[in-house]
Amino acid sequence: MTATEISRPRKLYLIAHACTRQVPGSDAALWQLNELGSKQAAALARQPFWDEVDRLLLSCEPKTRLTVAPLLHRRDLPVEQDGRFDELHRTPEWTDDYTARVAEVFRRPRESIAGWEPAAAALNRFCEGIDDWASRHPHDTMALVGHGLTFSLYRAHLLGLPTVALKDWQQLSFAAVACVQGGRFVEDFAVLPGVPHIPRGAASPVVDPADDQLDGGQKEPGCPSAALE
């Protein structure tokens, strides 16, 4: 993978967005949180690390702002949206074997797979965003709410790995938090106490009761393993 120079914000918390309600046939960038995701967002708002945060960075996708909506009811933080932190851009068509598609995207990072943004391009714009905000606010501790694919790419970049191991992405829970200082992980992604753990690669789908009846009685899983973003 290629990327800009390793970004070195003073201190950076990375927060994976909370679990979303899938709507087959719609653009995943527009999905909202499901009931479990709302519980994760509420639990995140109570975490003590927010006492350190000076500035909050979000992607332009609604799910990131919804993830911190409970927090912003409690705290007055500067909030910045930046499209460079959006998820790796994908086509809106439903993918039956999403995990296989992701594996191929990670394996061939400089290629566009089935119309998806190349992984290397997504990583480059993500790192450019980090560099930009770090240079503008060098003394701030920042928190960035983002997405599983771009966070996985950034993590591999900081660890000096040539590609993302698929299992690392699968094990990255929604609402997991990591901490980066000086371009190095001081705390890898983990689910904090009190936050429901919902990994992308769960063996069994987690069903959200709020989603039991959708579109004429079709049941929809809350966050199954093979169709997540």
N, C-alpha and C positions, 0 to 999 in steps of 0.2 A: 504494500500500500504506500502511496505517497501522501504527504501532507505538509503543511507549513511547519516551521520550527516549533518544537514542543512549547506549548503555551505555559506561561508561568504567572497566573494570577496569585495574589497574596495568599488567599485561601478560597477554595471553591467547593461548595457542596453540590453534588449531582443527585437529583431526585427523579426517579422514573415516574412518569404519570400514573395515576390510579387506573384501575381496571375499567374497561369501557363496555358499553352495550353494542354488540355487533348489529349492523343492518346490512344484510347481504344485498349486493347490487348498488350500494352507495359508496361514496368516497370515504375511506377510513379516516382521512384527515378531518372529517366533519363529525365523527362519532362523539357521543356524550358519555359520561360516566354511568355505569349501572349501579345497583344498590350496594353491591360489595365495594365498588370503587368509591362511592360516597362515604362509606364507613372508613375506608383507608384514608381519604382526604381529611376526615374529622380527626382521626388518630394522628396523622402527620402534624396537624396544626398544634397539637399538644406537646410536641417534642422539644426538649430544652435547647437543641442546637440553634434554634431560631434566634436565641438571645445574642448570638455572635454575628448574625447576618445584617449587612448594611444595605444590600441591593438585591433585588429579585429579578432574574432573567427568565423569560418564557419564550417558547416557540409561538408561532402564529396560529397553532391549532387549538381549538376550544378546549380540548381535554386538559391542556396544561394549566390554563387559568382556572378551570373547574377544580383541579387538584389542589389549588391553593386558595380557593374561595373561602373555606372556613378560616384559614390563617388570616386572610385580609380583613375578616370581620373582627379579628382580635388585635391585629398589629397594623401600624401605619408604616409601610415600607415603600420605597421607590420601586416601581414595577416597569420593566422594559420588555417589549416584545421585539423579537428579531427573527425573521424568516430563515436566517442561516442555521437556526437551531431546529427547524422543522425536521420531521422524520424523513428518511430516505424516500424520495419521491417514487410512488408506484402507480401503476395503472388502476383504474377503479374496478375492473372486472374481478369477480369473485374467483379465488384460487382454491381449488379443492385440497391440494397438497401444499399448503403454505410453507410448511417447514422445509420441504424439498427445495422450493423456490429460494428461500432464504439461504439454504446451504450453498446453492449454486452462486448466488450473489456474493457470498463471502469467499467462495473458492476462486471466482474470477472477478476480482475487484475493479479491474479497469474496463470491463465490458458491461454493456447494457443488456440485462437478461430479461427477455419478454417485455421490453419497453420500460423497465425500471431504471432509475438513475444508477449509474455505476457507483459501487461502494466507495471507490477512491475519490470520486467527485463529491459525494456526500461528506466524507471525512474532511476533505479540504475546506469546504465552506464552513463546516462546524468549527474547525480549528481557527479559521480566519475570524469567526465571530468571537471566540474565546480571546484571541490575541487583541482584537479591537477593544473589547470591553476592559480587558486587563490594562491596556495602555491608557485608556480614558480614566480609569479609577484604580490606580495602582495600590492604593492603601485600603481599598474596600475588601471585606469578606463578602463574597457573592454566593447566591444559590441559584442554580439553573434547573428548571423543571423541563425535562425532555423525554426522549423516546428510546425504545429498546434497541433498535438497529444502530442508530447513530451513537448512542452511549456505548454499545458493544464495540463499534469501530474505534471510538476514542480511547476506550480502555485498552484495547489491543495495541493501539499506537503508543500510548504512554508506557506500556509494559515491553515495548520493543518486539512484539510478535508480528510475523509476516502476514497472518490472516487471523480472522476470528474463529475460534473453535466453536462449532455449533452448540455444543453442550453449555458453553458459557452464556450464550444468548438464551438458551432454553431455561437456564437456572436463574436468570435475572428476574426477580419478582417485580410485579407492578408495585409501585410505591416504595421500592428499595432506595436506600441512600448510601452514597459514597462520599469520601472527602479527598481532595487533591491539594497538595501544597508543593510549591517549587517544581511543578511538572511531574510529581510522583504521587501515587496513591498512598495515603497514610491510613486510610480505611477503605477497604474494598466494599462493593455493593452488598448490603445486608438489610434485612427487614428489622426495623427498630421495635423495641418492646411495645406491645399494645396495638401494632399495625397488622391486620390480617395478611397472611402470606399467600400470594397467588402467583406461582411461577408460570412462565410461558409453556414449559414442557411438562406440566402436571400429567401424571398417568391417567387420571380420570377427570373429565370436565367438571368444573364447579358451576352448578346451576344457580342462577340468580332468581329468586322467587318473583321479583318484579318483572322478569322477562318471560314468565311462563306462557302468557297469552299475547302473541304478536301476529299481526297480519292474518286474521281469520283463524286463530287458534293454533298456529304453528308454534311449537316450542323452540326457543333459542337458548343455547348454553351461554352462560355469562362470560366465561373466559376459557374456552377449550384450547387444547394444546396446539392444534394445527391450523388455526385461522386467526392468529393474533397479530397485532401490529404494535 
